[in-house]
Amino acid sequence: MEKIFRVRLLRFSNIMEIEGARTTGDFKALLKAMEYGDQSGLSDDDKREMCIMSLQEQGPKDAAYLVLKHDLSDVLSDGQMRNLAGEMLDEKLWEEYANSSLHERLFNVGSLLYAAFPRSFPQPDAVHVELEVTAASAGAKQLLTHSLDESFLVRLLADGMDTDAVLYRLYGEQLSGKSFPNAAEVVWIVRTEAISEGVMRIEVISSGYWLDALSRTKLYDSTAYAD
């Protein structure tokens, strides 16, 4: 029996930063890297504000390198980070960087840099969607768990989009096939809440590159499945 879901889009909004993505510890470490000095008298809010002011003193490109080094030195070489520091001035790397597994982290870099230099860096534009998903069969209910399979979730989202959406153009074969290895790169943050038996509220944060195609969707049926 085919698994059917009724999906209602409760919320679609653009966000410029992901709440909680950057901690006080991050601001403290960045201030230390910029040789700020004694931070003992600074509140958590003060650390963020002083971090932004200190980045402004560095200039856009040097500030970009400092934030990239803090956030991505575990996966990028120094040369790569220096190159990206220049590219970030003109490009939305959270959409355009070749390695899409880094898009969420690059968005967080871009958010902080935009806060410091709103005239120098592209405006961050991630998307926050909230869905209410109702399972119409026993088999469908089995897929609505708190630890949602990402391949199922991306197919669920795609069913609410036109077939000319970016998701279909780039991953059409994976969407209709048996394996979707790139699914985890499409959805950055997922939160779930069980409303009642067979009904779940799902929040997703990701790039508008993937999710903008849902902006005019209100209600649709889905036959999504997991790998």
C-alpha positions in Angstrom: 0.0 0.0 0.0 1.4 3.4 -1.0 2.3 5.6 1.9 0.4 8.9 1.7 1.0 12.1 3.7 -1.0 15.3 3.8 1.4 18.2 4.2 0.3 21.7 5.3 2.8 24.6 5.1 2.4 26.5 8.4 5.3 28.9 8.0 7.8 30.1 5.4 10.2 32.9 6.4 13.6 34.2 5.5 16.2 34.4 8.2 19.5 36.2 8.3 21.0 34.1 11.1 20.4 30.7 12.7 19.5 31.2 16.4 22.0 29.5 18.6 24.4 28.7 15.8 27.2 30.9 17.4 27.9 30.6 21.1 29.5 33.0 23.6 32.5 30.7 23.4 32.8 31.5 19.7 32.8 35.2 20.3 35.3 34.8 23.1 37.7 32.8 20.8 37.4 35.3 18.0 38.1 38.2 20.4 41.2 36.3 21.6 42.3 35.7 18.0 42.0 39.5 17.4 44.1 40.1 20.6 41.2 42.0 22.3 42.6 41.6 25.8 40.8 41.1 29.1 37.3 39.9 28.6 36.4 39.2 32.2 34.2 42.3 32.5 32.1 41.5 29.4 28.7 40.1 29.5 27.6 37.5 26.8 25.9 40.3 24.8 29.0 42.5 25.2 31.2 39.8 23.8 29.1 39.6 20.6 29.1 43.4 20.2 32.8 43.7 20.8 33.5 40.9 18.4 31.6 42.7 15.7 33.4 46.0 16.4 36.8 44.2 16.5 36.0 42.6 13.1 35.2 46.0 11.7 38.6 47.2 12.7 40.2 44.3 10.7 38.5 45.3 7.4 36.2 43.0 5.4 38.7 40.6 3.8 40.9 40.1 6.9 37.7 39.7 9.0 36.4 37.1 6.7 39.7 35.1 6.9 39.6 35.3 10.7 36.0 34.0 10.9 36.7 31.3 8.3 39.8 30.2 10.3 37.8 29.9 13.5 34.9 28.1 11.9 36.4 25.9 9.1 40.1 25.3 9.8 39.2 21.7 10.5 38.2 21.1 6.9 39.9 23.8 4.8 43.5 24.6 4.2 44.9 28.0 4.9 45.1 28.8 1.2 41.5 27.8 0.7 40.3 30.0 3.5 42.3 33.0 2.1 40.7 32.5 -1.3 37.2 32.2 0.2 37.8 35.3 2.2 37.9 37.2 -1.0 35.1 35.3 -2.7 32.7 36.0 0.2 32.7 39.7 -0.6 30.7 38.9 -3.8 29.3 35.4 -3.6 26.8 33.6 -1.5 29.0 30.7 -0.7 26.3 29.1 1.4 24.6 28.4 -2.0 27.5 28.4 -4.5 30.5 26.6 -2.8 31.2 23.3 -4.6 31.1 21.3 -1.4 27.5 21.6 -0.3 28.2 19.8 3.0 29.8 23.0 4.1 26.9 25.3 3.1 25.4 25.6 6.6 28.8 26.5 8.2 29.5 29.0 5.4 26.1 30.6 6.1 27.0 31.1 9.7 30.3 32.7 8.6 28.3 35.0 6.2 25.8 36.0 8.9 28.5 37.3 11.3 30.4 39.1 8.5 27.2 40.7 7.3 26.5 41.9 10.9 29.9 43.6 10.9 29.9 44.8 7.2 26.4 45.1 5.8 27.6 47.0 2.8 30.5 44.7 2.0 29.0 41.2 2.1 25.9 39.6 0.6 22.8 39.6 2.8 22.3 36.1 4.4 19.0 34.6 3.3 18.3 31.1 4.7 14.8 29.8 4.9 12.8 28.5 7.9 9.8 26.4 7.0 7.3 24.7 9.4 5.2 21.9 8.2 2.3 19.9 9.7 2.5 16.3 8.3 -0.4 13.9 8.7 0.1 10.2 7.9 -2.8 8.6 6.1 -1.9 5.0 6.6 -0.2 2.7 9.1 2.8 2.4 6.9 3.1 6.2 6.6 3.0 6.6 10.4 6.1 4.4 10.8 8.1 7.1 8.9 7.0 9.9 11.2 9.6 9.5 14.0 11.5 12.1 15.9 14.7 11.0 14.2 13.4 11.6 10.6 15.3 9.9 7.9 16.8 12.8 5.8 16.1 11.1 2.5 12.5 10.8 3.4 12.3 14.4 4.6 13.9 15.9 1.4 11.5 13.8 -0.8 8.6 15.1 1.4 9.7 18.7 0.8 10.3 18.1 -2.9 6.7 16.9 -3.3 5.5 20.4 -2.6 7.6 21.9 -5.3 7.2 22.3 -9.1 9.4 19.9 -11.1 11.5 22.7 -12.4 12.8 23.5 -8.9 16.5 23.4 -8.3 16.1 20.3 -6.1 14.6 18.4 -9.1 17.1 19.8 -11.6 20.1 18.7 -9.5 18.9 15.6 -7.7 16.0 14.3 -9.8 17.4 10.8 -10.1 18.1 10.6 -6.4 14.6 11.9 -5.5 13.0 9.1 -7.6 15.6 6.4 -6.9 16.4 4.1 -4.1 19.4 6.1 -2.7 19.8 9.8 -1.8 23.3 10.2 -0.5 23.1 14.0 -0.8 20.0 14.4 1.3 21.9 15.5 4.4 23.4 18.4 2.5 19.9 19.8 1.6 18.5 20.1 5.1 20.7 21.9 7.7 18.6 21.9 10.8 15.5 19.7 11.6 13.2 19.9 14.6 10.2 17.7 15.2 7.2 17.6 17.5 4.6 15.0 17.7 1.1 16.6 17.8 -1.0 13.5 18.0 -0.9 9.9 16.6 0.2 10.2 13.0 0.5 13.9 13.0 3.9 15.7 13.3 5.1 19.3 13.2 8.4 19.6 11.4 10.7 22.6 11.2 13.5 22.8 8.6 16.2 25.4 8.2 18.2 25.4 5.0 19.3 27.6 2.1 16.7 29.4 0.0 18.5 27.8 -2.9 16.7 24.6 -2.0 13.6 25.8 -0.2 12.5 29.0 -2.1 10.4 26.7 -4.3 8.1 26.1 -1.4 7.3 29.8 -0.8 3.8 29.7 -2.4 2.8 26.2 -1.4 0.0 25.8 1.2 -1.2 22.2 1.1 -0.2 19.1 -0.8 0.0 15.3 -0.7 3.2 13.4 -0.6 4.3 9.8 -1.3 7.7 10.4 0.2 9.8 7.4 1.2 13.1 6.7 2.9 16.1 5.0 1.2 
